[in-house]
Amino acid sequence: MGKIKIDAEKCKGCLLCINVCPKRLIRESKGLNSYGAKPAEFKEDSSCLGCGLCAIICPDCCIEVYK
């Protein structure tokens, strides 16, 4: 199964990745980054497909996908 890593400091909180994840494994963080945005965060779950859709749609290249 896959896993993703999100760079919370680069994330501007557009949350496009949340809408594109087929397994709904990305959520909005409760905390703020240094820019004052609520970044996306990965729900640690073994059901990630590693499809890469979240990384493709991210405008700031904040997401790395591991299979």
CHARMM internal coordinates of N, CA and C (Angstrom, degrees):
IC EDIT
DIST 1 N 1 CA 1.4402
DIST 1 CA 1 C 1.5263
ANGL 1 N 1 CA 1 C 110.85
DIST 1 C 2 N 1.3023
ANGL 1 CA 1 C 2 N 115.94
DIHE 1 N 1 CA 1 C 2 N 164.54
DIST 2 N 2 CA 1.4509
ANGL 1 C 2 N 2 CA 121.51
DIHE 1 CA 1 C 2 N 2 CA -176.26
DIST 2 CA 2 C 1.5144
ANGL 2 N 2 CA 2 C 113.71
DIHE 1 C 2 N 2 CA 2 C -93.99
DIST 2 C 3 N 1.3136
ANGL 2 CA 2 C 3 N 113.36
DIHE 2 N 2 CA 2 C 3 N 174.78
DIST 3 N 3 CA 1.4607
ANGL 2 C 3 N 3 CA 121.90
DIHE 2 CA 2 C 3 N 3 CA 177.10
DIST 3 CA 3 C 1.5157
ANGL 3 N 3 CA 3 C 106.98
DIHE 2 C 3 N 3 CA 3 C -154.78
DIST 3 C 4 N 1.3293
ANGL 3 CA 3 C 4 N 117.04
DIHE 3 N 3 CA 3 C 4 N 147.68
DIST 4 N 4 CA 1.4579
ANGL 3 C 4 N 4 CA 119.82
DIHE 3 CA 3 C 4 N 4 CA 176.43
DIST 4 CA 4 C 1.5222
ANGL 4 N 4 CA 4 C 109.99
DIHE 3 C 4 N 4 CA 4 C -122.70
DIST 4 C 5 N 1.3202
ANGL 4 CA 4 C 5 N 114.36
DIHE 4 N 4 CA 4 C 5 N 155.10
DIST 5 N 5 CA 1.4626
ANGL 4 C 5 N 5 CA 121.44
DIHE 4 CA 4 C 5 N 5 CA 175.60
DIST 5 CA 5 C 1.5197
ANGL 5 N 5 CA 5 C 106.40
DIHE 4 C 5 N 5 CA 5 C -125.11
DIST 5 C 6 N 1.3212
ANGL 5 CA 5 C 6 N 116.56
DIHE 5 N 5 CA 5 C 6 N 128.03
DIST 6 N 6 CA 1.4566
ANGL 5 C 6 N 6 CA 122.56
DIHE 5 CA 5 C 6 N 6 CA -179.11
DIST 6 CA 6 C 1.5236
ANGL 6 N 6 CA 6 C 108.64
DIHE 5 C 6 N 6 CA 6 C -112.50
DIST 6 C 7 N 1.3196
ANGL 6 CA 6 C 7 N 116.29
DIHE 6 N 6 CA 6 C 7 N 126.01
DIST 7 N 7 CA 1.4648
ANGL 6 C 7 N 7 CA 121.69
DIHE 6 CA 6 C 7 N 7 CA 176.48
DIST 7 CA 7 C 1.5281
ANGL 7 N 7 CA 7 C 107.41
DIHE 6 C 7 N 7 CA 7 C -81.34
DIST 7 C 8 N 1.3301
ANGL 7 CA 7 C 8 N 115.81
DIHE 7 N 7 CA 7 C 8 N 99.17
DIST 8 N 8 CA 1.4667
ANGL 7 C 8 N 8 CA 121.43
DIHE 7 CA 7 C 8 N 8 CA -174.42
DIST 8 CA 8 C 1.5237
ANGL 8 N 8 CA 8 C 112.63
DIHE 7 C 8 N 8 CA 8 C -63.60
DIST 8 C 9 N 1.3117
ANGL 8 CA 8 C 9 N 118.03
DIHE 8 N 8 CA 8 C 9 N -28.46
DIST 9 N 9 CA 1.4634
ANGL 8 C 9 N 9 CA 120.12
DIHE 8 CA 8 C 9 N 9 CA -179.28
DIST 9 CA 9 C 1.5284
ANGL 9 N 9 CA 9 C 112.16
DIHE 8 C 9 N 9 CA 9 C -75.63
DIST 9 C 10 N 1.3159
ANGL 9 CA 9 C 10 N 118.42
DIHE 9 N 9 CA 9 C 10 N -27.55
DIST 10 N 10 CA 1.4672
ANGL 9 C 10 N 10 CA 121.39
DIHE 9 CA 9 C 10 N 10 CA 177.68
DIST 10 CA 10 C 1.5234
ANGL 10 N 10 CA 10 C 111.93
DIHE 9 C 10 N 10 CA 10 C -85.46
DIST 10 C 11 N 1.3191
ANGL 10 CA 10 C 11 N 116.55
DIHE 10 N 10 CA 10 C 11 N -23.39
DIST 11 N 11 CA 1.4680
ANGL 10 C 11 N 11 CA 121.59
DIHE 10 CA 10 C 11 N 11 CA -175.32
DIST 11 CA 11 C 1.5251
ANGL 11 N 11 CA 11 C 110.50
DIHE 10 C 11 N 11 CA 11 C -68.91
DIST 11 C 12 N 1.3381
ANGL 11 CA 11 C 12 N 115.84
DIHE 11 N 11 CA 11 C 12 N 129.59
DIST 12 N 12 CA 1.4706
ANGL 11 C 12 N 12 CA 120.05
DIHE 11 CA 11 C 12 N 12 CA 179.15
DIST 12 CA 12 C 1.5263
ANGL 12 N 12 CA 12 C 112.09
DIHE 11 C 12 N 12 CA 12 C -96.79
DIST 12 C 13 N 1.3269
ANGL 12 CA 12 C 13 N 117.24
DIHE 12 N 12 CA 12 C 13 N 2.56
DIST 13 N 13 CA 1.4501
ANGL 12 C 13 N 13 CA 120.95
DIHE 12 CA 12 C 13 N 13 CA 175.15
DIST 13 CA 13 C 1.5138
ANGL 13 N 13 CA 13 C 115.26
DIHE 12 C 13 N 13 CA 13 C 80.22
DIST 13 C 14 N 1.3188
ANGL 13 CA 13 C 14 N 118.33
DIHE 13 N 13 CA 13 C 14 N 27.23
DIST 14 N 14 CA 1.4696
ANGL 13 C 14 N 14 CA 120.06
DIHE 13 CA 13 C 14 N 14 CA 178.45
DIST 14 CA 14 C 1.5323
ANGL 14 N 14 CA 14 C 111.06
DIHE 13 C 14 N 14 CA 14 C -71.46
DIST 14 C 15 N 1.3259
ANGL 14 CA 14 C 15 N 116.58
DIHE 14 N 14 CA 14 C 15 N -26.30
DIST 15 N 15 CA 1.4582
ANGL 14 C 15 N 15 CA 124.89
DIHE 14 CA 14 C 15 N 15 CA 175.10
DIST 15 CA 15 C 1.5276
ANGL 15 N 15 CA 15 C 114.63
DIHE 14 C 15 N 15 CA 15 C 62.18
DIST 15 C 16 N 1.3148
ANGL 15 CA 15 C 16 N 117.24
DIHE 15 N 15 CA 15 C 16 N 23.57
DIST 16 N 16 CA 1.4640
ANGL 15 C 16 N 16 CA 120.62
DIHE 15 CA 15 C 16 N 16 CA 175.28
DIST 16 CA 16 C 1.5259
ANGL 16 N 16 CA 16 C 110.83
DIHE 15 C 16 N 16 CA 16 C -62.15
DIST 16 C 17 N 1.3091
ANGL 16 CA 16 C 17 N 116.16
DIHE 16 N 16 CA 16 C 17 N -32.76
DIST 17 N 17 CA 1.4623
ANGL 16 C 17 N 17 CA 121.51
DIHE 16 CA 16 C 17 N 17 CA -178.39
DIST 17 CA 17 C 1.5299
ANGL 17 N 17 CA 17 C 111.87
DIHE 16 C 17 N 17 CA 17 C -63.31
DIST 17 C 18 N 1.3188
ANGL 17 CA 17 C 18 N 117.08
DIHE 17 N 17 CA 17 C 18 N -32.06
DIST 18 N 18 CA 1.4671
ANGL 17 C 18 N 18 CA 120.62
DIHE 17 CA 17 C 18 N 18 CA -179.67
DIST 18 CA 18 C 1.5263
ANGL 18 N 18 CA 18 C 110.21
DIHE 17 C 18 N 18 CA 18 C -62.60
DIST 18 C 19 N 1.3127
ANGL 18 CA 18 C 19 N 116.37
DIHE 18 N 18 CA 18 C 19 N -42.82
DIST 19 N 19 CA 1.4688
ANGL 18 C 19 N 19 CA 120.71
DIHE 18 CA 18 C 19 N 19 CA -176.74
DIST 19 CA 19 C 1.5182
ANGL 19 N 19 CA 19 C 113.62
DIHE 18 C 19 N 19 CA 19 C -72.28
DIST 19 C 20 N 1.3196
ANGL 19 CA 19 C 20 N 117.64
DIHE 19 N 19 CA 19 C 20 N -24.35
DIST 20 N 20 CA 1.4534
ANGL 19 C 20 N 20 CA 120.41
DIHE 19 CA 19 C 20 N 20 CA -174.86
DIST 20 CA 20 C 1.5361
ANGL 20 N 20 CA 20 C 112.99
DIHE 19 C 20 N 20 CA 20 C -94.31
DIST 20 C 21 N 1.3180
ANGL 20 CA 20 C 21 N 117.93
DIHE 20 N 20 CA 20 C 21 N -15.26
DIST 21 N 21 CA 1.4680
ANGL 20 C 21 N 21 CA 121.04
DIHE 20 CA 20 C 21 N 21 CA -177.54
DIST 21 CA 21 C 1.5295
ANGL 21 N 21 CA 21 C 110.30
DIHE 20 C 21 N 21 CA 21 C -69.74
DIST 21 C 22 N 1.3423
ANGL 21 CA 21 C 22 N 118.31
DIHE 21 N 21 CA 21 C 22 N 118.15
DIST 22 N 22 CA 1.4689
ANGL 21 C 22 N 22 CA 120.13
DIHE 21 CA 21 C 22 N 22 CA -177.37
DIST 22 CA 22 C 1.5310
ANGL 22 N 22 CA 22 C 113.44
DIHE 21 C 22 N 22 CA 22 C -68.21
DIST 22 C 23 N 1.3180
ANGL 22 CA 22 C 23 N 118.21
DIHE 22 N 22 CA 22 C 23 N -22.49
DIST 23 N 23 CA 1.4596
ANGL 22 C 23 N 23 CA 122.20
DIHE 22 CA 22 C 23 N 23 CA -179.39
DIST 23 CA 23 C 1.5340
ANGL 23 N 23 CA 23 C 112.84
DIHE 22 C 23 N 23 CA 23 C -101.92
DIST 23 C 24 N 1.3384
ANGL 23 CA 23 C 24 N 117.48
DIHE 23 N 23 CA 23 C 24 N 0.17
DIST 24 N 24 CA 1.4713
ANGL 23 C 24 N 24 CA 123.34
DIHE 23 CA 23 C 24 N 24 CA -179.75
DIST 24 CA 24 C 1.5346
ANGL 24 N 24 CA 24 C 111.53
DIHE 23 C 24 N 24 CA 24 C 54.90
DIST 24 C 25 N 1.3391
ANGL 24 CA 24 C 25 N 115.96
DIHE 24 N 24 CA 24 C 25 N 49.66
DIST 25 N 25 CA 1.4581
ANGL 24 C 25 N 25 CA 121.93
DIHE 24 CA 24 C 25 N 25 CA -177.01
DIST 25 CA 25 C 1.5251
ANGL 25 N 25 CA 25 C 112.88
DIHE 24 C 25 N 25 CA 25 C -101.77
DIST 25 C 26 N 1.3223
ANGL 25 CA 25 C 26 N 117.42
DIHE 25 N 25 CA 25 C 26 N 9.32
DIST 26 N 26 CA 1.4637
ANGL 25 C 26 N 26 CA 121.76
DIHE 25 CA 25 C 26 N 26 CA 178.74
DIST 26 CA 26 C 1.5234
ANGL 26 N 26 CA 26 C 107.35
DIHE 25 C 26 N 26 CA 26 C -120.84
DIST 26 C 27 N 1.3153
ANGL 26 CA 26 C 27 N 114.85
DIHE 26 N 26 CA 26 C 27 N 138.01
DIST 27 N 27 CA 1.4699
ANGL 26 C 27 N 27 CA 119.85
DIHE 26 CA 26 C 27 N 27 CA -179.58
DIST 27 CA 27 C 1.5271
ANGL 27 N 27 CA 27 C 109.66
DIHE 26 C 27 N 27 CA 27 C -137.26
DIST 27 C 28 N 1.3073
ANGL 27 CA 27 C 28 N 115.76
DIHE 27 N 27 CA 27 C 28 N 168.65
DIST 28 N 28 CA 1.4559
ANGL 27 C 28 N 28 CA 121.49
DIHE 27 CA 27 C 28 N 28 CA 175.48
DIST 28 CA 28 C 1.5233
ANGL 28 N 28 CA 28 C 108.52
DIHE 27 C 28 N 28 CA 28 C -79.68
DIST 28 C 29 N 1.3139
ANGL 28 CA 28 C 29 N 115.99
DIHE 28 N 28 CA 28 C 29 N 132.77
DIST 29 N 29 CA 1.4583
ANGL 28 C 29 N 29 CA 121.40
DIHE 28 CA 28 C 29 N 29 CA 178.92
DIST 29 CA 29 C 1.5277
ANGL 29 N 29 CA 29 C 110.24
DIHE 28 C 29 N 29 CA 29 C -69.32
DIST 29 C 30 N 1.3104
ANGL 29 CA 29 C 30 N 116.54
DIHE 29 N 29 CA 29 C 30 N 152.26
DIST 30 N 30 CA 1.4625
ANGL 29 C 30 N 30 CA 120.70
DIHE 29 CA 29 C 30 N 30 CA 176.44
DIST 30 CA 30 C 1.5148
ANGL 30 N 30 CA 30 C 111.47
DIHE 29 C 30 N 30 CA 30 C -81.62
DIST 30 C 31 N 1.3351
ANGL 30 CA 30 C 31 N 116.74
DIHE 30 N 30 CA 30 C 31 N -25.31
DIST 31 N 31 CA 1.4575
ANGL 30 C 31 N 31 CA 121.15
DIHE 30 CA 30 C 31 N 31 CA -179.25
DIST 31 CA 31 C 1.5140
ANGL 31 N 31 CA 31 C 112.58
DIHE 30 C 31 N 31 CA 31 C -93.16
DIST 31 C 32 N 1.3152
ANGL 31 CA 31 C 32 N 115.88
DIHE 31 N 31 CA 31 C 32 N 169.83
DIST 32 N 32 CA 1.4639
ANGL 31 C 32 N 32 CA 122.32
DIHE 31 CA 31 C 32 N 32 CA 179.57
DIST 32 CA 32 C 1.5230
ANGL 32 N 32 CA 32 C 109.76
DIHE 31 C 32 N 32 CA 32 C -106.70
DIST 32 C 33 N 1.3314
ANGL 32 CA 32 C 33 N 116.30
DIHE 32 N 32 CA 32 C 33 N 149.22
DIST 33 N 33 CA 1.4602
ANGL 32 C 33 N 33 CA 119.87
DIHE 32 CA 32 C 33 N 33 CA 171.86
DIST 33 CA 33 C 1.5266
ANGL 33 N 33 CA 33 C 108.95
DIHE 32 C 33 N 33 CA 33 C -89.07
DIST 33 C 34 N 1.3185
ANGL 33 CA 33 C 34 N 116.97
DIHE 33 N 33 CA 33 C 34 N -174.99
DIST 34 N 34 CA 1.4726
ANGL 33 C 34 N 34 CA 120.24
DIHE 33 CA 33 C 34 N 34 CA -175.35
DIST 34 CA 34 C 1.5314
ANGL 34 N 34 CA 34 C 113.05
DIHE 33 C 34 N 34 CA 34 C -67.33
DIST 34 C 35 N 1.3224
ANGL 34 CA 34 C 35 N 117.61
DIHE 34 N 34 CA 34 C 35 N -15.26
DIST 35 N 35 CA 1.4666
ANGL 34 C 35 N 35 CA 121.44
DIHE 34 CA 34 C 35 N 35 CA 177.68
DIST 35 CA 35 C 1.5266
ANGL 35 N 35 CA 35 C 112.08
DIHE 34 C 35 N 35 CA 35 C -91.60
DIST 35 C 36 N 1.3307
ANGL 35 CA 35 C 36 N 116.93
DIHE 35 N 35 CA 35 C 36 N -3.75
DIST 36 N 36 CA 1.4509
ANGL 35 C 36 N 36 CA 121.18
DIHE 35 CA 35 C 36 N 36 CA -179.50
DIST 36 CA 36 C 1.5109
ANGL 36 N 36 CA 36 C 113.91
DIHE 35 C 36 N 36 CA 36 C 85.48
DIST 36 C 37 N 1.3244
ANGL 36 CA 36 C 37 N 117.22
DIHE 36 N 36 CA 36 C 37 N 13.30
DIST 37 N 37 CA 1.4576
ANGL 36 C 37 N 37 CA 122.19
DIHE 36 CA 36 C 37 N 37 CA 179.24
DIST 37 CA 37 C 1.5239
ANGL 37 N 37 CA 37 C 109.75
DIHE 36 C 37 N 37 CA 37 C -99.15
DIST 37 C 38 N 1.3156
ANGL 37 CA 37 C 38 N 115.78
DIHE 37 N 37 CA 37 C 38 N 150.35
DIST 38 N 38 CA 1.4601
ANGL 37 C 38 N 38 CA 120.37
DIHE 37 CA 37 C 38 N 38 CA 172.98
DIST 38 CA 38 C 1.5298
ANGL 38 N 38 CA 38 C 106.99
DIHE 37 C 38 N 38 CA 38 C -90.04
DIST 38 C 39 N 1.3246
ANGL 38 CA 38 C 39 N 117.17
DIHE 38 N 38 CA 38 C 39 N 105.12
DIST 39 N 39 CA 1.4565
ANGL 38 C 39 N 39 CA 119.78
DIHE 38 CA 38 C 39 N 39 CA -176.63
DIST 39 CA 39 C 1.5316
ANGL 39 N 39 CA 39 C 112.31
DIHE 38 C 39 N 39 CA 39 C -75.18
DIST 39 C 40 N 1.2960
ANGL 39 CA 39 C 40 N 114.91
DIHE 39 N 39 CA 39 C 40 N 164.43
DIST 40 N 40 CA 1.4602
ANGL 39 C 40 N 40 CA 121.02
DIHE 39 CA 39 C 40 N 40 CA 173.91
DIST 40 CA 40 C 1.5161
ANGL 40 N 40 CA 40 C 108.52
DIHE 39 C 40 N 40 CA 40 C -75.19
DIST 40 C 41 N 1.3351
ANGL 40 CA 40 C 41 N 116.38
DIHE 40 N 40 CA 40 C 41 N 152.36
DIST 41 N 41 CA 1.4548
ANGL 40 C 41 N 41 CA 120.58
DIHE 40 CA 40 C 41 N 41 CA 175.20
DIST 41 CA 41 C 1.5204
ANGL 41 N 41 CA 41 C 109.45
DIHE 40 C 41 N 41 CA 41 C -140.86
DIST 41 C 42 N 1.3159
ANGL 41 CA 41 C 42 N 115.11
DIHE 41 N 41 CA 41 C 42 N 150.05
DIST 42 N 42 CA 1.4559
ANGL 41 C 42 N 42 CA 122.76
DIHE 41 CA 41 C 42 N 42 CA -178.19
DIST 42 CA 42 C 1.5214
ANGL 42 N 42 CA 42 C 109.75
DIHE 41 C 42 N 42 CA 42 C -86.86
DIST 42 C 43 N 1.3171
ANGL 42 CA 42 C 43 N 115.86
DIHE 42 N 42 CA 42 C 43 N 130.69
DIST 43 N 43 CA 1.4601
ANGL 42 C 43 N 43 CA 120.56
DIHE 42 CA 42 C 43 N 43 CA 173.65
DIST 43 CA 43 C 1.5300
ANGL 43 N 43 CA 43 C 106.29
DIHE 42 C 43 N 43 CA 43 C -80.28
DIST 43 C 44 N 1.3089
ANGL 43 CA 43 C 44 N 117.58
DIHE 43 N 43 CA 43 C 44 N 113.86
DIST 44 N 44 CA 1.4625
ANGL 43 C 44 N 44 CA 120.51
DIHE 43 CA 43 C 44 N 44 CA -178.54
DIST 44 CA 44 C 1.5184
ANGL 44 N 44 CA 44 C 108.69
DIHE 43 C 44 N 44 CA 44 C -59.20
DIST 44 C 45 N 1.3016
ANGL 44 CA 44 C 45 N 115.75
DIHE 44 N 44 CA 44 C 45 N 108.80
DIST 45 N 45 CA 1.4541
ANGL 44 C 45 N 45 CA 121.85
DIHE 44 CA 44 C 45 N 45 CA -176.26
DIST 45 CA 45 C 1.5152
ANGL 45 N 45 CA 45 C 108.09
DIHE 44 C 45 N 45 CA 45 C -152.11
DIST 45 C 46 N 1.2840
ANGL 45 CA 45 C 46 N 117.41
DIHE 45 N 45 CA 45 C 46 N 141.75
DIST 46 N 46 CA 1.4595
ANGL 45 C 46 N 46 CA 120.83
DIHE 45 CA 45 C 46 N 46 CA -177.68
DIST 46 CA 46 C 1.5260
ANGL 46 N 46 CA 46 C 112.84
DIHE 45 C 46 N 46 CA 46 C -83.88
DIST 46 C 47 N 1.3340
ANGL 46 CA 46 C 47 N 117.83
DIHE 46 N 46 CA 46 C 47 N 2.35
DIST 47 N 47 CA 1.4576
ANGL 46 C 47 N 47 CA 119.30
DIHE 46 CA 46 C 47 N 47 CA -177.64
DIST 47 CA 47 C 1.5306
ANGL 47 N 47 CA 47 C 113.56
DIHE 46 C 47 N 47 CA 47 C -92.84
DIST 47 C 48 N 1.3428
ANGL 47 CA 47 C 48 N 118.10
DIHE 47 N 47 CA 47 C 48 N 7.18
DIST 48 N 48 CA 1.4727
ANGL 47 C 48 N 48 CA 121.01
DIHE 47 CA 47 C 48 N 48 CA 177.44
DIST 48 CA 48 C 1.5252
ANGL 48 N 48 CA 48 C 109.07
DIHE 47 C 48 N 48 CA 48 C -62.23
DIST 48 C 49 N 1.3118
ANGL 48 CA 48 C 49 N 115.75
DIHE 48 N 48 CA 48 C 49 N 132.00
DIST 49 N 49 CA 1.4578
ANGL 48 C 49 N 49 CA 121.28
DIHE 48 CA 48 C 49 N 49 CA -179.02
DIST 49 CA 49 C 1.5207
ANGL 49 N 49 CA 49 C 113.25
DIHE 48 C 49 N 49 CA 49 C -80.73
DIST 49 C 50 N 1.3136
ANGL 49 CA 49 C 50 N 116.71
DIHE 49 N 49 CA 49 C 50 N -20.24
DIST 50 N 50 CA 1.4632
ANGL 49 C 50 N 50 CA 120.01
DIHE 49 CA 49 C 50 N 50 CA -174.99
DIST 50 CA 50 C 1.5150
ANGL 50 N 50 CA 50 C 111.48
DIHE 49 C 50 N 50 CA 50 C 70.46
DIST 50 C 51 N 1.3178
ANGL 50 CA 50 C 51 N 116.83
DIHE 50 N 50 CA 50 C 51 N 28.28
DIST 51 N 51 CA 1.4706
ANGL 50 C 51 N 51 CA 121.98
DIHE 50 CA 50 C 51 N 51 CA -175.43
DIST 51 CA 51 C 1.5275
ANGL 51 N 51 CA 51 C 112.67
DIHE 50 C 51 N 51 CA 51 C -69.48
DIST 51 C 52 N 1.3262
ANGL 51 CA 51 C 52 N 116.75
DIHE 51 N 51 CA 51 C 52 N -28.21
DIST 52 N 52 CA 1.4553
ANGL 51 C 52 N 52 CA 120.60
DIHE 51 CA 51 C 52 N 52 CA 178.03
DIST 52 CA 52 C 1.5143
ANGL 52 N 52 CA 52 C 115.70
DIHE 51 C 52 N 52 CA 52 C 85.20
DIST 52 C 53 N 1.3193
ANGL 52 CA 52 C 53 N 118.50
DIHE 52 N 52 CA 52 C 53 N 3.26
DIST 53 N 53 CA 1.4647
ANGL 52 C 53 N 53 CA 120.51
DIHE 52 CA 52 C 53 N 53 CA -179.58
DIST 53 CA 53 C 1.5235
ANGL 53 N 53 CA 53 C 111.76
DIHE 52 C 53 N 53 CA 53 C -60.85
DIST 53 C 54 N 1.3220
ANGL 53 CA 53 C 54 N 116.33
DIHE 53 N 53 CA 53 C 54 N -36.96
DIST 54 N 54 CA 1.4672
ANGL 53 C 54 N 54 CA 120.15
DIHE 53 CA 53 C 54 N 54 CA 179.82
DIST 54 CA 54 C 1.5304
ANGL 54 N 54 CA 54 C 110.73
DIHE 53 C 54 N 54 CA 54 C -64.15
DIST 54 C 55 N 1.3119
ANGL 54 CA 54 C 55 N 116.86
DIHE 54 N 54 CA 54 C 55 N -41.44
DIST 55 N 55 CA 1.4651
ANGL 54 C 55 N 55 CA 120.97
DIHE 54 CA 54 C 55 N 55 CA 179.58
DIST 55 CA 55 C 1.5203
ANGL 55 N 55 CA 55 C 111.54
DIHE 54 C 55 N 55 CA 55 C -68.75
DIST 55 C 56 N 1.3073
ANGL 55 CA 55 C 56 N 116.75
DIHE 55 N 55 CA 55 C 56 N -35.33
DIST 56 N 56 CA 1.4669
ANGL 55 C 56 N 56 CA 121.40
DIHE 55 CA 55 C 56 N 56 CA -179.96
DIST 56 CA 56 C 1.5255
ANGL 56 N 56 CA 56 C 110.91
DIHE 55 C 56 N 56 CA 56 C -67.28
DIST 56 C 57 N 1.3226
ANGL 56 CA 56 C 57 N 117.39
DIHE 56 N 56 CA 56 C 57 N -41.52
DIST 57 N 57 CA 1.4714
ANGL 56 C 57 N 57 CA 120.24
DIHE 56 CA 56 C 57 N 57 CA -175.44
DIST 57 CA 57 C 1.5267
ANGL 57 N 57 CA 57 C 112.88
DIHE 56 C 57 N 57 CA 57 C -82.13
DIST 57 C 58 N 1.3202
ANGL 57 CA 57 C 58 N 118.67
DIHE 57 N 57 CA 57 C 58 N -16.95
DIST 58 N 58 CA 1.4610
ANGL 57 C 58 N 58 CA 121.71
DIHE 57 CA 57 C 58 N 58 CA -177.27
DIST 58 CA 58 C 1.5276
ANGL 58 N 58 CA 58 C 110.92
DIHE 57 C 58 N 58 CA 58 C -66.77
DIST 58 C 59 N 1.3313
ANGL 58 CA 58 C 59 N 118.22
DIHE 58 N 58 CA 58 C 59 N 116.39
DIST 59 N 59 CA 1.4659
ANGL 58 C 59 N 59 CA 120.85
DIHE 58 CA 58 C 59 N 59 CA -177.19
DIST 59 CA 59 C 1.5316
ANGL 59 N 59 CA 59 C 113.78
DIHE 58 C 59 N 59 CA 59 C -72.50
DIST 59 C 60 N 1.3303
ANGL 59 CA 59 C 60 N 117.28
DIHE 59 N 59 CA 59 C 60 N -15.95
DIST 60 N 60 CA 1.4618
ANGL 59 C 60 N 60 CA 120.80
DIHE 59 CA 59 C 60 N 60 CA -177.12
DIST 60 CA 60 C 1.5236
ANGL 60 N 60 CA 60 C 113.39
DIHE 59 C 60 N 60 CA 60 C -111.02
DIST 60 C 61 N 1.3231
ANGL 60 CA 60 C 61 N 117.43
DIHE 60 N 60 CA 60 C 61 N 9.48
DIST 61 N 61 CA 1.4770
ANGL 60 C 61 N 61 CA 123.04
DIHE 60 CA 60 C 61 N 61 CA 178.20
DIST 61 CA 61 C 1.5261
ANGL 61 N 61 CA 61 C 111.67
DIHE 60 C 61 N 61 CA 61 C 53.04
DIST 61 C 62 N 1.3019
ANGL 61 CA 61 C 62 N 116.76
DIHE 61 N 61 CA 61 C 62 N 48.35
DIST 62 N 62 CA 1.4667
ANGL 61 C 62 N 62 CA 122.89
DIHE 61 CA 61 C 62 N 62 CA -177.59
DIST 62 CA 62 C 1.5266
ANGL 62 N 62 CA 62 C 112.88
DIHE 61 C 62 N 62 CA 62 C -91.98
DIST 62 C 63 N 1.3179
ANGL 62 CA 62 C 63 N 117.36
DIHE 62 N 62 CA 62 C 63 N -8.96
DIST 63 N 63 CA 1.4591
ANGL 62 C 63 N 63 CA 120.62
DIHE 62 CA 62 C 63 N 63 CA -170.69
DIST 63 CA 63 C 1.5200
ANGL 63 N 63 CA 63 C 111.40
DIHE 62 C 63 N 63 CA 63 C -115.61
DIST 63 C 64 N 1.3402
ANGL 63 CA 63 C 64 N 115.24
DIHE 63 N 63 CA 63 C 64 N 130.61
DIST 64 N 64 CA 1.4581
ANGL 63 C 64 N 64 CA 122.45
DIHE 63 CA 63 C 64 N 64 CA 173.84
DIST 64 CA 64 C 1.5135
ANGL 64 N 64 CA 64 C 107.54
DIHE 63 C 64 N 64 CA 64 C -113.69
DIST 64 C 65 N 1.3292
ANGL 64 CA 64 C 65 N 116.56
DIHE 64 N 64 CA 64 C 65 N 136.99
DIST 65 N 65 CA 1.4659
ANGL 64 C 65 N 65 CA 121.90
DIHE 64 CA 64 C 65 N 65 CA -178.25
DIST 65 CA 65 C 1.5138
ANGL 65 N 65 CA 65 C 108.71
DIHE 64 C 65 N 65 CA 65 C -111.25
DIST 65 C 66 N 1.3217
ANGL 65 CA 65 C 66 N 115.38
DIHE 65 N 65 CA 65 C 66 N 132.98
DIST 66 N 66 CA 1.4645
ANGL 65 C 66 N 66 CA 122.38
DIHE 65 CA 65 C 66 N 66 CA 178.05
DIST 66 CA 66 C 1.5084
ANGL 66 N 66 CA 66 C 108.92
DIHE 65 C 66 N 66 CA 66 C -121.03
DIST 66 C 67 N 1.3296
ANGL 66 CA 66 C 67 N 116.17
DIHE 66 N 66 CA 66 C 67 N 135.87
DIST 67 N 67 CA 1.4818
ANGL 66 C 67 N 67 CA 120.74
DIHE 66 CA 66 C 67 N 67 CA 177.76
DIST 67 CA 67 C 1.5021
ANGL 67 N 67 CA 67 C 110.29
DIHE 66 C 67 N 67 CA 67 C -109.06
END
COOR INIT
IC SEED 1 N 1 CA 1 C
IC BUILD
